[in-house]
Amino acid sequence: MGLLASPPPPVFPSSPCRRSGKATLQKHFHPVATGKSCKWGKANRTAICRAAEIHGSEQIKGREQLRRGTVSPRLPVPDHIPRPPYDGTDRLPEVNPDRQMHDRESIVRMRAACELAARVLQYAGTLVKPSVTTDEIDRAVHQMIIDAGAYPSPLGYGGFPKSVCTSVNECICHGIPDSRALRDGDIINIDVTVYLNGYHGDTSRTYFCGEVDEPAKQLVKVTEECMLRGISACKHGASFKTIGERIR
């Protein structure tokens, strides 16, 4: 569950936990600021960007400030795997403003995409250990997705260079996997999205790496509770506003 909510190309990122799967025809990866790095496409996110800069400039108690590592080259996807429309371009796809109506077949396809995303996420969570790099998690996720005949949705979306989003500690959301090794006490949000049979299955969760401090545990606990309360408001005829108010 990200703290931001709009497009432009992703930069850095982290967000606390979102466990349930969801299916969408399109998904936006949000730009984020970490430390001095700050890139935004909308003026109304200036305040959040500034807050991220201030937060990134302060050393978290008992933990070294997060620093980016080396990003390895993009991993290949076999030719036989169907691609989403944005593959091969760094442009963000247009959002369809029309309400989407789904039949029984499309719902079955959605469920298949979400089920695969959930399995991949569960597997990725088992890899969270001190000394493991987020790049290693990306490679494992990439391989599991293509082995299932699906495409890793983040790859190439708006220029995103990796197959999964890994957001560590103060990183806001949609972090880019790199050579930084996880450390005891880190928290990491892993955001998995797969493209299967024309649909994106999307899910994420925040994991503890080793022994984390109480504020981190509380952050994840409360965020998960907010997510579950938001889900409980989802029903036929409910407005997005109602869901947001329940979370708030």
N, C-alpha and C positions, 0 to 999 in steps of 0.2 A: 504494500500500500504506500505509494509514493507521497512525498510531501508537496510535490508540484503536480501540475496537470496541464501540459500543453506541449506542442511539438518541438521545433528546431533540432538540428543535429546534436547528438549527445556529446558530452565532453567527459565529465567525471561523475560520480554519483553515490547513495545508500538510503535504504529505507527499511523501517521495521516491518514486521511480518504480515504476509498475506498467504494463507494456506489453501483456500479453496480454489478450484479451477474455474476459469471462465473462458468462453469462446467468443471470438470476435472476428469480423472479416478484416479489420484493420486495427493496428495498434500503434500508438505514438510512443517513442522513446524520448524522454525529456532531457534537455540540457541541464547541466548542474555545475555548481561552483565548488571548488575545494581550494582552500588557502587563497592564494593570489589569483588563481585561474577563474575567470568568470565570463561566460559567453551566453548571451540571451537574445532571443528574437523579439521579445515583447517588453515594453517599458513598464508594464504593471507588475513585472517580477523583479524590479530593481531592489525593492526593500528586502525580498527574500535573498537575493543575490548578496546584498550588503551584509545581511545577517550571517550568511555562509562564510563570507570573507572574515568577519570578526571571529566567528567560531573557529575557523580554520587557523587563525593566527594565534589562538590561545592553546597552549599545550594542555591536553586532557590530563587530569590528575592521575599520576601513576602510569601513564601510557605515553609513548612517544608519538608525536604528531605523524599522521599518515602521509606518506610520500609515494608518489607514483614510481612504478618500476618500468622495466622495458617491455614493450608490447611486441609480441612475436608476430610473424606474418599470418595473414588470413588462411584458415584451413580450407582445403578443397571439398567440394560436394560432388559426388558422382553424377554423371550426365543423365542417368535414368530417373533421378529424383525430380518430381515436379517442383518448379520454382514459384514463389509468390510474384505478383506483378512488378514489384519494385526491384527485383533482382537485376543487377547489371547497371543500375543507375544510382547516383547518390541523392536523387530528388525524393522528397517525401511524397507518398501517394495522396491523391485527393480523398477527402473524407466525404462519403456519400451522405447527404443531408436527409435523404428519404428514409422513412421507417422500413426496416427489413422484416419481411414476413417469411417464416420458415415452415417447410412441410416436414412430414415424418422422416423422409430420407435425409434432409439437411440436419435435423436434430440428431439423428444417429451419427452422422459425420462429425458434428460438434462434440458429441460425447466421446467418440474415438480419439479425437485430437486432445481433448482434456484429460482423458485417461492416460494417454501416452505422456503428456506433460507431467502429470502427477507421479508417474513411475520414474521418469527421469529426475524429477526434483528429489524424490525419496532417495534415489541412488546418489545424487550429488551431495546430499546431506551427510551420507556416510563417509565422504571424503574429507570432511572438515576436521582437520587435526593440525596441531602446531607443526610447522616446517613445510606443510603442503602449500604450493603456490596456487594463486587463483588461475594462472595459466594452465596448470595441470588439471584443475577442475573443468576448465573450458574444453580441453582436449577430450576428457572423458565424456562430458555431456555431448559434445559434437559427435563423437563416435557412436554413442548409444542412439542418438536421434537418427543419424543416417543409416545405421544398421536396421532401424525400424521402417526405413523407406520414407522418412519425413525430412523436411528442411528445417534447420534451426532459424527461426524467424528473425532474431536480432541481426543475423549476419547480413551486412550490406544495407540495412534499413537506415536511410539518411546518412550513409557512410559509416555506420557502426562496424568496427573491424572484427568483432568476435561473435561466438555462437551462444553465449549466455552472459547475463549481467551479474557481476559479483560486487557487492557494495559493502565495504568494510568500515566499521566504526563511524567516524564523522562524515564519511562520504554519503551524500543525500540519497541518490537513487541511480540505478542503471550504470553502475561502475564497470569500467573496462578491465577485464582480466589481464594481469601482467606478471612480471617475475617476482613481485613481492611475496614472501612467504608468510603464511598466517602465523600468529604468535599466540601464546597462552594468554587468555583474557580478551581476545578479540571477539566481536560479534560480526557476523557476515550475513547479508541478505543475498540469497541466490534466486534470481528471477529467470525462470525457464519458460520459453514460448516455442511451440512447434507448429509447423505448417503441414497439415496432413489432409489430403482429399479436399483441398480448397478452403479449409478453415484453420484458424489459429487457435490452439489451446494454450492458455496462459495461466501460470500460477507462480507463486513465490513464497518463501518463508525465511525467517531469520534464525540462524543457528548460533549456538555458543561454541567457541573454540577453547577447549580446556576449561579452566576455572575463571568465570567472569565475576565482576564486582556486582554489588547489590543494585546500584543505579541502572546498570545495563540490564539486569534481570527484570527490574521494574518497568523499564522502557518497553521491553519486548512483551511482558505480561499485559500491560495496559493497552498496547497497540493491538495485540491479538484480541483482547476483549472488545475493543472498539470495532474491529473488523466483524466479529461475530454478531454484535448488536446491529451493525449495518446490514448484514446478511438477513437477520431476522425481520428486517423491515421490507425485504424484497418480496413482492407479491403482485399479482395482476392489478394494474391500475395505480400502483404506488409511484410517486414522483421521485426523481433523483434528489429533490430538495428534502423529502422525508428521510431518505437514506442518509444524506449528509447531516441532517439535524440529529438523527439517532447517534451517529458517530461522534459529533461534537458534544 
